[in-house]
Amino acid sequence: MTPEDWPGRRVLVTGHTGFKGSWLSLLLSHLNAEVAGFALPPPTEPSLFSEAHVQDNLTHRIGDIRDSDAVAGALHDTAPEVVFHLAAQPLVRRSYRDPVETYTTNVVGTLNLLEAVRATPSVRAVVVVTSDKCYHNVEWDHAYRESDPLGGDDPYSASKAAAEIIVASHASSYFRTREGENPGPTAATVRAGNVIGGGDWAADRLVPDLVRGLSEGRTVRIRRPEAVRPWQHVLEPLNGYLTVAERLLAPDQEPCGAWNFGPRTEDARPVSWVADRVVENWGPSEGGWALDSEPHPPEATYLRLDWSRAYQRLGWHPRWDVEEALHRTVGWYRRRAAGDDVRGLTLADIDDYLATAREELR
């Protein structure tokens, strides 16, 4: 990411009221971009969007990504140069309960966005956020590469694999390629690991569930403590998303395609290890965690990402290891509980991350 590339640049973020969308919107505003957002109201209470006053520094627009006219109107009115598409139904267990919502949001919603982009001449680059779970998971101890087959045994994973296929189809059929074929914008998809950071209040996510339990002094039941996931601070993939957008805007832009952004190999850890570190970082509490022995819908056991393509072609690499990410995340929740300003806490992490990046360039 090159901070100097963003001042004054018009950017639209779909899903800006969610956890990751709020972090991205704050980061872009901090870089002096002209940010607009299109999303449903915040999906949780409390929410990072409300507590960090994200709305104060962007053009805020409420709308449903499944409404093609509303999406087209948002792009027409804001005339962005770059679009980051994060609006989604993001939870695996919720997808089992409501597959129709999941598919219409994640698949039809992505199609609506791409069609609106085609009708908006100002757009030069589109970055569509999917998921590390878009791969056909065969439960091997192998870091998935962008060239590995897509798939999904649960509705959420399948919806993200389908979104990947739709973006690739639109990119080759309608969008500009590296060879200059087709007029219009360029597009790419990005796949991240299990992101953590302050301000996530979603249900059925490990760190938010633990934070609620520890703050209330109760035991949290964990379904799959042996499952291995690629844990990373939310700013790591966001740095990757902006880096991809910069390359799509460049005269020698990369070809449309998919990009993995994950942690180092040693930071793909079991759920139980992460849970223990959260409890340790939180400090004295009557709460904790225990195995949930009740039956639950199936979920993958092993999931790792190979980000060598992003390193070799974009120069991207993770900067905060999982210990640092957990320390910062739990510290964020502790300081919020103590009454610290949420916007200030979030911007402090952004400043520290950018300072780390600048230090590496010296």
N, C-alpha and C positions, 0 to 999 in steps of 0.2 A: 504494500500500500504506500502510495506517495501522497502525503497530506496536501502538498501544494497543488494537486490536481483537482481539488474539490471546491475551493471557494467560488461561490457564485453559480455553481453547476446545478441545474434543475433536476431534482430526483423525486421519483414517486416510489413510496414503499407501500405495498399492500400488506395487510396484516400488521400494521404499525402499532396496534393497541395490545398485541400479545407480548410475551416475555422477550423473545429474541427480537421481534420487531421494534419494541421500545428501546432496547439497547442499540440497535442499528440506527434508529432515528436520532437518538441522543448523540451517537458517534458522528453521524453525518452533520448534524447541527453544530457540533463542537468543531468540525472541520470547515464550518462556514458555508456549507452547501445550502441551497434553497430547497427545503424538503416539504413535500406534500405526502399525506397519508390517506389510504382508503382501506376501511376495515369495518367489521362489526364493533359494537361497544366492547370494552375490556372484558375478557372471558372469565375473569376471577375477581373476587373481592376478598382481600385487598388486591390491588394490581400495581405493577411498576409504572404503568402508563399514567395512572392517576396520582400516585404518591410522588413521582419524580417530575410531575408537571410537564410531561413530554409535549403536550399540546401547545405549550407556550411558544415553542420555536418552530412550528410548522403549520402548514395549512391542513386542517383536520377535517376529514370528510367521512361520515358514516355511510356504509353501504355493504351489500352482500356480493361477494365474488361470484355467486351463482346467478346473479342478475346481470345479463349481458348488457342491457341498456345502461345500467348504473355504472358498470365498469367502463364502457365506452365513453360515457359522459365525464367520468373522472379523468381519463387520459386526455380528452379533448380540452377540458377546462384548465388543466394544469400544464399541458404541453411539456412533459418531461423529456430530458435528453437520455436519462438512465432510468430503468425500472428494475427494482428489486421485488420479486414476487415471493412473499412469505405467507400470504393468507392461506390457511389450511385448517383441517381437522387433524391435530397433531398427536393424538393418543391412541395407542394400540388397543387397550382394553375398551375404550369408548367405541372403537371401530367394530368390535364384536357386537356391542349393544345396538349400534345404529349404522349398519353398512351403507344404507342409502345416503345418509348425510355425508358419510366419509367419501364415497365415490363422487357424488355430485359436487362436493366442495373441492376435493383434491384433483379430480379429473376434469369435470365440466368447467369448474372454476378456472383451471389452468388454460383450457381451450378458450374460454371467454377473454382471458387476459391477452393471449397471443393474437386473437382476432382483433381486439381493440388496438393492439400495437400496430398491426398491419394498416389500420386506418388512421394512424397518428404520425404524420411526417416528421415530427420533432424527435421521435425516439431513435437513438443510435445504438443502444445496447440494452439487452434484457438478461438479467440473471435470475434464473428460476431455482428456488431452494426446494430440494426434495428431501432425501433422507438416506442415512447409511443402511436403512432397512429395505431399500429398493432392490437389493441383490437377492438372487435365488440362493438362500442359505442352506447349505448342505451339512452344516454342523462340523466343519473341519477347522483345525487350528491354523487357518490361513488368512492373511490379510487380503481383503477383497480389493481388486484392481478395477479401474473404470471399464476395462474390456471384459470383465466377467459377466455371465448371464444375469439378466434381471428376473425378478420373480417376486413371490410373496404368498405365504400360506395363510396369513391373516388379511382382513380387508384393508387395514392401513398400509401394510407393506405392498400389497398388490396395487393399491391406488397410487402410490408413489412410483412404482415401476411403470404403471400406465402413463403417468405424467411425464416421465423421462422419454417414453416412446413418442408421445405427442410433440414434445419440444423438438426432438431430433427430426421428426417428420416435417414440422413447420420450418425448421431451420434449413433443411435441404430443399424444401419446396418453394419457400417464399422469401427467406432472409438471405442477406448477403454472406457469401463465403469468402474464404481467404483469397480465392482466385478472382474475386470480384463478381462472381455470378449473382444475379438477382439484385435489384436495388433494395434499399431499406436497411433495417438494423441488423445487428449480429446478435446471437443468443447463445447462452451456455447454461448448463445445469450444475448445481453444486450440492455435494453430499457431505454432511458433517457427522461427527460422532455424537455421543451423549453429552450435550452441553449442560454446564452448571454455571451458576452465578447468582448474585443477589437479585431478588425480585421475582423469582419463579414461585408462583403459588398454585400451580396446577395440581389436581388430584392424580393419584396413581403415578407420581414421579418420586424417585427415591429421596433426593435431598429435601424437597419441600415437605414430604410426608414426615421425614425424620425431624425437621426443624419444628413442625407443629407438635409432634409428640414430645420432644425434649422441652419445648417451652411450656407445655401443659403438664409435664411430669408423668407421662404415660408411655406404655410400651407400644411400639409400632410393629405390626406384623408384616414381614417381608416374604414375598412369594418365592423368589428364585435366588437365594443367596449365593449359589454357585455360578450363576450366569456371569459371563465375562463381557464387558462393554468397553468401548473406546471413550474414556472420560476426558473432557477438555473444558477449559473456561470458555464462556460464550464469546469473548473477544477474539479468540483464536480463529474460528471460522469466519467471523465478521471481517477480520483482516483479509482472509482469503477471498471473500465475496467482493470486497472493494478492489482487490488486486486483479481479479478476473475482469471486473468491469473496466478497469483502466486499460487492460490489454485488449479488450474488445473495442475500445475507443481509439486505440493507437492505429497509425497508418499500416503497420505491419502486424495487425491483430492476429491473435491465435485463431485457428479454425474453430467453428462451433463444436461443442462437445461437452463432456462431463468432467468434473474435477472433484477429487476427494480431498477433504481437509480433516485430518485426524491427529491424535496424539502420537508420541513416540511409542514404540512397541512395548516398552516396560510400563507404560501408563494405561494399557488395556488391562484392567483389574477386575476381579470378581466383585459382585455386589456387596458381599459380606465385608470385604476389605474396605470398600468405600464407606459402608455404614459404620464400621468401627472407627474410622478416621473422623467422620462427622461427630460421633459421640465424644471422641477424645478432644477434638477442637472446641466443642461446645462447652465443656467443663462440667462442674457439678450439676447433676439433675437426677431426679427420680425416674426419669424416662430412659428408654433404651430401645433395643429391638429384639425380636424373637422370630423364629420360623413360623410362617403361616402354613399350616398343614392342610388347609381346606383346598378342595379341587378348584382349579382355575383354567381358563382357556390356555392353550399352548403358546409359548413364546420361545424364540431362539435362545440357545445356550451360549454359543460362541459368536462373537461379532467383532472383527477388527478391520481397520481400513489401511490400505497402502496409499500413502500420499507422495510417493516418489515422483510421480508425474508433475505435481504442483511444485515440488522442490526443484526439479530439473528444468522446467520450462517457465516457471513464474518466480522462482527464488523464494517461495513461501516455505516456512517451517514453523513449528510450534515454539513459543518462547517461554511459557509457564508450564512446568510439569504438573502432574496431578496433585502432588502435595501442596504446591503453591496455589493451585486453583481451589482446592478444598479449604485451605487456610483463609484465602480471601473471601470465598463464598460464605463460610460459616461466620467469619468476622463481620461481613456485611450484615447478616441477619442479627447478630448479637448487638451491633451498634444501632441498628434500626430499633430493636427492642428497648435499647437504652435511651431512645429519643433523638438520635442523630438525624439530620436532614437526609432524606432518601436521595434526592437529586444530587446533593453534595457527595454522598457515598459513592454513587454510580459514576459521577464525573471524575472522582479521585482515582477509581480503578482505570478509567479510560486514560487519564493523564499518565498514570504509572506505566500502563502498557505502551503508550506512545513513546514515553521516555526510554523504555527498554529497547524499543525498536531503533530510536535515534542513537542510543549508545552503541548498538551493534554496528552502525554505519560509520562510526568514527575510526 
